[in-house]
Amino acid sequence: MNAGIVEACERGILRSTTLMANGAAFDDAVRLARATPALDVGCHLVLVGGPSLARPGAALPASVAELLWALASRRIAVYQELSAQVRRILDAGLQPSHLDTHKHTHLLPHVLEAVARIAEEFRIPWVRRPFQIPLLRRRFRAVLERHGCRTTDRFTGFRLTGRLRARELAALIRELPGGSTELMCHPGHCTAELLATRSRLTQSRQVELEALTAPQVREAIEQARVRLLSFREM
């Protein structure tokens, strides 16, 4: 979470964000979340990259390929790691409304089971449905239903990651079908601190912030009669 997300919220276009409990800027993100009560806060669960919270001093797998190897060899305790991340957010005085995972790793069956179990145990009602993959859709839905989890009808924005501009966003909004859709976006300010990270999403964050707050996007929302809601409001 960063100042760009707060700005998009204050300008009436963004309703929800997520925190990475093992992120280096966690304390600052908590401060911003507390100062922006209108913004829904979720937990962006991490199994790829950064330090482990369940095993202090240890590092999480550096890539999805390394995570797959760790899962196959049972070298990572998924439930313990992810529940530790949720507890850190709760201990900071925040109540997550939704869960998703870094790199969408809860598409993996073992990770999905842990995420759904955590959602039920911590009474976090919403879990992201990342993609409409026919081979995974039925099982994904069955696991979430078994644990009493809710999810939106659709998920969008993935294909536009890093190149979400006002024109593309307005077109996407006008083409939305009925029902609920979660839009993934990464607005922010491109600071020297961000440029020093390994993220590929640097200058594009400023572009996405400008897109989210553009008049033509607001016009598209009004014309398409789209209602912006947080997870708590649904």
SULNORZI-V713822 format. One line per field, one symbol per residue. ss: DSSP state (~ for helix, > for strand, _ for the rest). psi: psi as a letter, one per 40 degrees, with the letter a starting at -180 (. if undefined). burial: + if it has 24 or more other ideal C-beta (glycine too) atoms within 12 Angstrom, else -. Layout:
ss->???
psi->???
burial->???
This chain:
ss->__~~~~~~~~_____>>>>______~~~~~~~~~~____>>>>>>__>__>_______>_>__~~~~~~~~~_____~~~~~~~~~~~~~~______>>>>~~~~~~_~~~~~~~~~~~~~____>>______~~~~~~~~~~~~~___>___>>>_~~~_____~~~~~~~~~______>>>________~~~~_______~~~~~~~~~~__~~~~~~~~~___________
psi->hiddddddddeedhdiiiihdeidfdddddddddegeehhhahghhehhiiiddgheiiiieidddddddddefehgddddddddddddddeeihieiiiihefeedhdddddddddddddefhdhhhhdighddeddddddddddefiiiidihiedeehefhidddddddddehiiahhhhhigiahgiddddeieiegcddddddddddeidddddddddefhhhiidde.
burial->+++++++++-+-+++++++++++-++--++-++--+-+++++++++++++++++-----++-----+--++----+-++-+++++++++--+-+++++++++++++++-+++++++++++-+-+++++++---------+--++--+-++++-+++++-+---+-+-+++-++--+---+++++++++++---+----+-+--+++++++++++--+--++----+-+-++---
